[in-house]
Amino acid sequence: MTDWTDAELRSAVAAYFRMLSAQEHDVPYSKSETRRWLVRGPLKDRTEPSIEYRMRNISAVLEQRGRPVLRGYLAAANVGKAVSDRIWSIIREMDAEPPSARSPRTTRGLRSAGGAGHRADRRPPMIYFNIGWMKRYDGPAADDPTIGAHGYLGSHEHGAECFNFRSGPDGVLKGYRPPGGRRQINLKRLGADSSDTEAEGVLAVWLAREPGTGRTLIVGWYRNATVYRRARESGTVVNGESVDYSVVTRTEDAKLLPPVARTFEVRSSRVLPGGGFGQNPTWYGSESVNERVWAYVRSEGRTGPSRRSKPSKKPPKNFDPELRQKVERSAVDHAVAYYKAVYGSDCAVVSVEKEAKGWDLEVFTGSEPLLVEVKGLLNSALVCELTPNEYEKMRVPANRSRYVVFVVTNALAQHPSTPIASVFEHAKDMKWQTADGRGLKITEKIGAVLSAQTST
């Protein structure tokens, strides 16, 4: 194959920068569509693999000079000086040109996803991967085993998913999904063509079963991810075996929730027929679940549901004052840890429990604090009472958008069981609900104080 001409290099650089502009403005684009357009047009004498490698050359040149690069096009390790100099010269020429002078100006490869009315918060294609439970997913650490029901994890301390949130030196995360390379991903479910080998701009959600409770929770996600039809070798080894990966994203587009902040439960098809995940560890979601999860991800995981409990008619009474105090203290500690995990360790959480304000904690995340009323329960039934003062403050119009009812069931649970947090925030029509849309049922009570009169 002959060396690339300057005209060919310029076409590749121009296409690269169109995609880079789309990335910077949160406009969906497709690398595979762009490559196909180039093969049919200005780079008709080149193959798609050669174009992909040239794009990686461009990433390397930009990265060496501290310039932004495209996600998914990792910088090539060895770029010849002659080619590097030619690419950089073309980039400098394009920097000096007005946008209208740059060619070719095709928009092929940039998916409109709503055309001119596109919004950055438009829901992307979504996919779910069910993996083993870990705290950090930062490698095979002795204090962070991979816990799961799969037979492999019964005989091995760590699974391949242990690297899912370890960033490589190139700032890229590579995610393993069971069962590795033994099953392909259906990219058509993600909007790709049948001939595509990858799908881009995907939200990949990682699920794991919480030890002790058995709930399947969201542990993290990759935004703007590239998902591959067939798993690829990462070059990483665990238990003497090579680790495959099926999805990649940049480190800044990934979110791992610390265990205390993992509260969003995704139910199986046994509990939610037609709307839950099945036995396959790869799931493409359902409309109702995807809408709730997308809203949750956009909020950066700041709220979440707990286990659904069958309601009882009245809350259980705890007549042991010492035990009641322990439950309340554990619940408050859990709430503080939750907000610190979600908003960062610098987040100010102030206890006002002794001031009878009608809430227990004030969480400062902006100009006005969240007003958090914490309720601790010894068992798993989510039924509790508000005092007249608490209920009055909950209903004050000025408080509604900030008032949070933070209920912790199983508050004194010990490993492997865990306390379970339900975070109810105001939605509309005087309703408080969790991130999955589960509402807080409020039953008002009217009472009286009775006493016997003395006869005169």
Buried (B, 14 or more C-beta within 10 A) or exposed (E): EEEBEEEBBBBBBBBBBBBBEBBEEEBBBBBBBBBBBBBEEBBEEBEBEBBBEBBBBBBBBBBEEEEEBBBBBBBBEEBEEEBBEBBBEBBEEBEEEEEEEBEBEBEBBBBEBEEEEBEEEEBBBBBBBBBBBBBBBBBBBEEBBBBBEBEBBEEBBBBBBBBBBBBBEEBBBBBBBBBBBEBEBBBEBBBBEEEBEBBBBBBBBBBBBBBBBEBBBBBBBBBBBBBBBEBEEBEBEBBEEEBBBBBBBBBEBBBBBBBBBBBBBBBBBEEBEEBBBEEEBBBBBBEEBBBBBBBBBBEEBBBBBBBBBEEEEEEEEBEEEEEBEBBBBBBBBBBBBBBBBBBEEEBEBEEBEEEEBBBBBBBBBEEEBBBBBBBBBBBBBBBBEBEEEBBEBBBEEEBBEBBBBBBBBBBBBEEEBBBBBBBBBBBEEEBBBBBBEBEBEEEEEEEEEEEEEEEE
